[in-house]
């Protein structure tokens, strides 16, 4: 190494050290990116929330470099397992470029102008979510480390995407667990329009970046929406928790005879109607019902209504382990009602976006719902989040969205 290289070499001994308790390094050796509070013996040196720390075992052996989250049960999130790598603008530039390569291929394959660019831990950027809608980058920083690194991340984004505007949707309640305030607003460039048209599998869809759910739209359900077309030709469809009608538009493109979209938000239903019109589809085949899905399903059942296809895409029912049993009851209830409403041979497309709900448990809940409904059910297809929401092998928690196509006998 020459003198210039030596002068540029980073002194990594300056980082505070998070020392793990004896025997608590196993998950990091498997390259899992989280360190829970119960695994920590002590912090050597001073570090504020979000600051970079070295993570070492009880004997001082270096394991990883991560961000400290003193207010969270997840006490540290790993940025890198490479001791020679520092967390700076160049770091985020590399991560963004790696992620973009995969999304470029997907966008070309599926004709997309919108996708998830960064999926947190699975893209090596824990606590960071970035969705791209056309020339708008929508940012969510969900951890203390992500927030601490905001200036470096934004600088990298501005350098790599000079033609894109950046908008912050860090208005998610999970930030409170990190000791962070909610944040929302423009970061750079233009303010997003009230409704931005995007394209997905031949559909045009309007997205509300500023006020819509998540970062404006459920990009993770893209493949499931497309798959719906296989089941709906000349069928009567009920689209529950419809939001802005992506499944309804896809069903109409698949040739359904009727689709009824149900949501509690009139604003979302109004956009759903606009989405049907935007795609030049037959509005007379689409109905938009503002109602509580649980109550309406019972009303339909008691009134003898029947459907050929039901889409059941509810919001997250469970935020933590203490809520899991209640969530199981909720999922069982709505799926039982849906099964009762289906004609023989009908298809239920049912989903859970709750990360704590495993695929096996969700399948069991549907089976139990079928038993309570007095119907036999066949599992005929399985769904998961779209490929721009990858799952890192060492981080199975990255798989949060699961679904099934079920044929009801």
Long-range contacts (C-beta under 8 A, 24 or more apart in sequence): 10-84, 10-86, 12-54, 12-65, 12-83, 12-84, 12-86, 15-45, 15-52, 15-53, 15-54, 15-65, 16-43, 16-44, 16-45, 16-46, 16-47, 16-51, 16-53, 16-54, 16-68, 17-43, 17-44, 17-45, 17-53, 17-54, 17-55, 17-56, 17-60, 18-43, 18-44, 18-53, 18-54, 18-55, 18-56, 18-66, 18-68, 18-75, 18-76, 19-43, 19-44, 19-56, 19-57, 19-58, 19-60, 20-55, 20-56, 20-57, 20-58, 20-63, 21-58, 22-57, 22-58, 23-58, 24-57, 24-58, 25-57, 25-58, 25-61, 25-63, 28-55, 28-63, 28-64, 28-78, 28-81, 29-63, 30-394, 31-81, 31-394, 32-394, 32-395, 33-66, 33-77, 33-78, 33-121, 33-126, 33-392, 33-394, 33-395, 34-74, 34-76, 34-77, 34-78, 34-121, 34-126, 35-66, 35-74, 35-75, 35-76, 35-77, 35-78, 36-73, 36-74, 36-75, 37-72, 37-73, 37-74, 37-75, 39-75, 40-75, 40-76, 43-68, 48-148, 49-144, 49-148, 49-178, 49-179, 50-143, 50-144, 50-145, 50-146, 50-147, 50-148, 50-149, 51-148, 52-79, 52-87, 52-145, 66-126, 66-145, 67-126, 67-127, 67-143, 67-144, 67-145, 67-146, 67-148, 67-149, 68-144, 68-145, 69-143, 69-144, 69-145, 69-178, 69-179, 70-144, 70-179, 71-144, 71-177, 71-178, 71-179, 72-143, 72-144, 72-177, 72-178, 72-179, 73-177, 74-143, 77-121, 77-126, 77-127, 77-143, 77-145, 78-126, 79-124, 79-125, 79-126, 79-145, 80-124, 87-149, 87-152, 88-152, 89-152, 89-155, 89-156, 89-159, 91-152, 92-125, 92-149, 92-152, 92-153, 92-155, 92-156, 92-157, 93-156, 93-159, 93-160, 95-123, 95-124, 95-125, 96-156, 96-157, 96-160, 97-160, 98-123, 98-124, 99-123, 100-160, 102-388, 102-390, 103-132, 103-388, 106-387, 106-388, 110-200, 110-201, 110-222, 111-199, 111-201, 111-202, 112-199, 112-200, 112-222, 113-198, 113-199, 114-198, 114-199, 114-200, 114-207, 114-217, 114-219, 115-219, 115-386, 115-388, 116-219, 116-220, 116-386, 116-388, 116-389, 117-388, 119-388, 119-389, 119-390, 119-398, 120-398, 121-392, 121-395, 121-397, 121-398, 122-389, 122-390, 122-391, 122-392, 122-395, 122-398, 123-390, 127-178, 128-153, 129-215, 130-157, 131-214, 131-215, 131-216, 131-217, 131-219, 132-164, 133-192, 133-196, 133-198, 133-207, 133-209, 133-215, 133-216, 133-217, 134-196, 134-198, 135-163, 135-164, 135-165, 136-164, 136-165, 136-166, 136-167, 136-189, 136-192, 136-196, 136-209, 137-161, 137-164, 137-165, 137-166, 137-167, 138-166, 138-167, 138-168, 138-169, 138-209, 138-215, 138-216, 139-166, 139-167, 139-168, 139-169, 139-170, 139-187, 140-168, 140-169, 140-170, 140-172, 140-215, 141-168, 141-170, 141-175, 141-183, 142-170, 142-172, 142-174, 142-175, 142-178, 143-178, 144-178, 144-179, 144-180, 147-175, 147-178, 147-180, 154-187, 154-188, 158-188, 164-189, 165-189, 165-190, 165-191, 165-192, 167-191, 167-192, 167-209, 167-210, 169-209, 169-214, 169-215, 169-216, 184-210, 192-216, 195-271, 195-274, 197-278, 200-225, 200-226, 200-246, 201-225, 201-226, 201-250, 202-253, 203-246, 203-249, 203-250, 203-253, 203-275, 203-279, 204-275, 204-278, 204-279, 205-244, 205-246, 205-249, 205-275, 205-278, 206-244, 206-271, 206-274, 206-275, 206-278, 207-244, 208-244, 208-271, 212-244, 213-243, 217-244, 217-246, 218-243, 218-246, 219-386, 219-388, 219-389, 220-353, 220-385, 220-386, 220-389, 220-401, 221-246, 221-247, 221-313, 221-351, 221-385, 221-386, 221-401, 222-386, 223-383, 223-386, 223-387, 224-313, 224-349, 224-351, 224-383, 224-403, 225-249, 225-250, 226-250, 227-349, 227-381, 227-383, 227-405, 228-254, 228-309, 228-311, 228-349, 229-253, 229-254, 229-255, 230-254, 231-309, 231-347, 231-349, 231-405, 232-256, 232-259, 232-308, 232-309, 235-308, 235-309, 236-306, 236-307, 236-308, 236-309, 237-307, 237-308, 237-309, 237-310, 237-311, 238-262, 238-300, 238-307, 238-309, 238-310, 238-311, 238-338, 238-341, 239-311, 240-293, 240-297, 240-310, 240-311, 240-312, 240-313, 240-314, 240-334, 240-338, 241-293, 241-312, 241-313, 241-314, 241-315, 242-268, 242-269, 242-272, 242-288, 242-311, 242-313, 243-268, 243-272, 243-313, 244-268, 244-271, 244-272, 244-275, 245-269, 245-271, 245-272, 245-273, 245-275, 245-276, 245-286, 245-288, 246-275, 247-311, 247-313, 247-349, 248-272, 248-275, 248-276, 248-286, 249-275, 249-276, 249-279, 249-281, 251-309, 251-311, 252-276, 252-279, 252-281, 252-282, 252-285, 252-286, 253-279, 253-281, 256-285, 256-309, 257-285, 258-285, 258-286, 258-287, 259-285, 259-286, 259-287, 260-286, 260-287, 260-288, 260-289, 261-286, 261-287, 261-288, 261-289, 262-289, 262-290, 262-291, 262-293, 262-296, 263-289, 263-290, 264-290, 264-291, 264-292, 264-293, 265-290, 266-290, 293-334, 294-333, 294-334, 294-337, 297-334, 297-337, 297-338, 297-341, 298-337, 300-341, 301-337, 301-340, 301-341, 305-341, 306-341, 306-342, 306-343, 307-341, 307-342, 307-343, 307-346, 308-342, 308-343, 308-345, 308-346, 308-347, 309-342, 309-346, 309-347, 309-348, 309-349, 310-338, 310-341, 310-342, 310-346, 310-347, 310-348, 310-349, 310-350, 311-349, 311-350, 312-338, 312-348, 312-349, 312-350, 312-351, 313-349, 313-350, 313-351, 313-403, 314-351, 314-352, 314-353, 315-353, 316-353, 316-354, 317-352, 317-354, 317-357, 318-354, 318-356, 318-357, 320-356, 321-356, 324-356, 324-357, 327-354, 327-356, 327-357, 328-357, 328-361, 328-365, 331-357, 331-362, 331-365, 331-369, 332-365, 332-368, 332-369, 332-372, 333-369, 335-365, 335-366, 335-369, 335-370, 336-369, 336-370, 336-372, 336-373, 337-373, 339-369, 339-370, 339-373, 339-375, 339-377, 339-406, 339-408, 340-373, 340-374, 340-375, 342-375, 342-408, 343-408, 344-408, 344-409, 345-407, 345-408, 345-409, 346-407, 346-408, 347-380, 347-405, 347-406, 347-407, 347-408, 348-377, 348-404, 348-405, 348-406, 348-408, 349-383, 349-403, 349-404, 349-405, 349-406, 350-403, 350-404, 350-406, 351-383, 351-401, 351-402, 351-403, 352-401, 352-402, 352-403, 353-400, 353-401, 354-400, 355-397, 355-399, 355-400, 357-402, 358-402, 359-399, 359-402, 362-402, 362-404, 363-404, 366-404, 366-406, 370-406, 370-408, 375-408, 375-409, 376-408, 376-409, 377-406, 377-407, 377-408, 377-409, 378-406, 378-407, 378-409, 379-404, 379-405, 379-406, 380-405, 380-406, 380-407, 381-405
